Amino acid sequence: MLELRIAGRDFGQPVLGEIFATVERGDRICLLGPSGIGKTTLLNAISGIDQSVPKEAVLGRDKVRVGYLFQEHRLLPWRTLSANLRLVGASSQQADDLLGQVGLTGYGHYLPDQLSLGMARRAALARCLAVEPNLLLLDEPFASLDPVMAGELKKRIVGILDAHPDMAMICVTHDGADAEILANRLWYLAGSPARLQWDDAVGEPRSIKELLGKLRNLDLAGS
Ligand SMILES: Nc1ncnc2c1ncn2[C@@H]1O[C@H](COP(=O)(O)OP(=O)(O)OP(=O)(O)O)[C@@H](O)[C@H]1O
């Protein structure tokens, strides 16, 4: 589906080193790594938002529809939830259906500022789905949510992925426990500049927990 051949990304100083990886249909990837290592930078490169990364660095992206859930909801605050969804192509009925899928039935006429953080994040997820993505990029979707809200959102995401088996997901998280629920693959960013270590590199299929431990233990700084 996608082949990453990113030569690197720097902001005055190098952040990402060379990144080589593939994303296949149905992949549920959790991207882990220390704070500030470059996880968002990598999602931005994959999504195409970061135009400093040449198109050729992400082969196949022209055939992929990306739904990107940013850390902030980035809904237009002066438009209702329904209008935010319609702006990206949903009909009124589709907007209602999508809001229902994320547990916001009846909230179409609300403005984003009238929602709790967790609700706003779910509304932003509905907007991602309105573009009928086949690649979902989620940047720390559970950050700052209480455990109940986070659990609810995790359930919704799993439900969405189960309903769209061809959809691939890359989800940035700090929490290995999230990966156990969401992921069938792991990516781990480490080193300076950061490089990607991924599950295939550590051999036979193992539990997500064990893979995570192994990936974390690999010394990427010297690779
Ligand atoms: N637009 C930018 N201009 C300058 N530096 C940037 C920019 N975007 C990111 N950086 C730097 O790149 C590095 C990686 O940032 P990034 O947000 O990708 O990390 P992260 O792994 O997602 O962090 P966190 O887990 O804390 O969200 C940081 O040092 C950050 O300051």
The ligand as an SDF file (V2000), in Angstrom:
LIG
                    3D

 31 33  0  0  0  0  0  0  0  0999 V2000
    8.0010   22.7470   12.6940 N   0  0  0  0  0  0  0  0  0  0  0  0
    9.0540   22.5020   13.4870 C   0  0  0  0  0  0  0  0  0  0  0  0
   10.0420   23.3920   13.6000 N   0  0  0  0  0  0  0  0  0  0  0  0
   11.1350   23.1440   14.3750 C   0  0  0  0  0  0  0  0  0  0  0  0
   11.3230   22.0130   15.0760 N   0  0  0  0  0  0  0  0  0  0  0  0
   10.3530   21.0910   14.9950 C   0  0  0  0  0  0  0  0  0  0  0  0
    9.1730   21.2760   14.2010 C   0  0  0  0  0  0  0  0  0  0  0  0
    8.3970   20.1830   14.3050 N   0  0  0  0  0  0  0  0  0  0  0  0
    9.0490   19.3500   15.1330 C   0  0  0  0  0  0  0  0  0  0  0  0
   10.2170   19.8890   15.5470 N   0  0  0  0  0  0  0  0  0  0  0  0
   11.2030   19.2630   16.4430 C   0  0  0  0  0  0  0  0  0  0  0  0
   11.3840   17.9360   16.0130 O   0  0  0  0  0  0  0  0  0  0  0  0
   11.5390   17.0750   17.1340 C   0  0  0  0  0  0  0  0  0  0  0  0
   10.5190   15.9640   17.0420 C   0  0  0  0  0  0  0  0  0  0  0  0
    9.2080   16.5030   17.2670 O   0  0  0  0  0  0  0  0  0  0  0  0
    7.9070   15.5930   17.1850 P   0  0  0  0  0  0  0  0  0  0  0  0
    6.7520   16.4570   17.5490 O   0  0  0  0  0  0  0  0  0  0  0  0
    7.8710   14.9160   15.8720 O   0  0  0  0  0  0  0  0  0  0  0  0
    8.1970   14.5280   18.3320 O   0  0  0  0  0  0  0  0  0  0  0  0
    7.2190   13.4550   18.9900 P   0  0  0  0  0  0  0  0  0  0  0  0
    7.9760   12.1780   19.0760 O   0  0  0  0  0  0  0  0  0  0  0  0
    5.9250   13.4340   18.2440 O   0  0  0  0  0  0  0  0  0  0  0  0
    7.0290   14.0940   20.4210 O   0  0  0  0  0  0  0  0  0  0  0  0
    5.8490   13.8800   21.5180 P   0  0  0  0  0  0  0  0  0  0  0  0
    5.8240   12.4190   21.8470 O   0  0  0  0  0  0  0  0  0  0  0  0
    6.3180   14.7090   22.6660 O   0  0  0  0  0  0  0  0  0  0  0  0
    4.5770   14.3840   20.8900 O   0  0  0  0  0  0  0  0  0  0  0  0
   11.4030   17.9370   18.3720 C   0  0  0  0  0  0  0  0  0  0  0  0
   12.6930   18.2680   18.8170 O   0  0  0  0  0  0  0  0  0  0  0  0
   10.6890   19.1590   17.8610 C   0  0  0  0  0  0  0  0  0  0  0  0
   11.0380   20.2950   18.6080 O   0  0  0  0  0  0  0  0  0  0  0  0
  1  2  1  0
  2  3  1  0
  2  7  2  0
  3  4  2  0
  4  5  1  0
  5  6  2  0
  6  7  1  0
  6 10  1  0
  7  8  1  0
  8  9  2  0
  9 10  1  0
 10 11  1  0
 11 12  1  0
 11 30  1  0
 12 13  1  0
 13 14  1  0
 13 28  1  0
 14 15  1  0
 15 16  1  0
 16 17  2  0
 16 18  1  0
 16 19  1  0
 19 20  1  0
 20 21  2  0
 20 22  1  0
 20 23  1  0
 23 24  1  0
 24 25  2  0
 24 26  1  0
 24 27  1  0
 28 29  1  0
 28 30  1  0
 30 31  1  0
M  END
$$$$
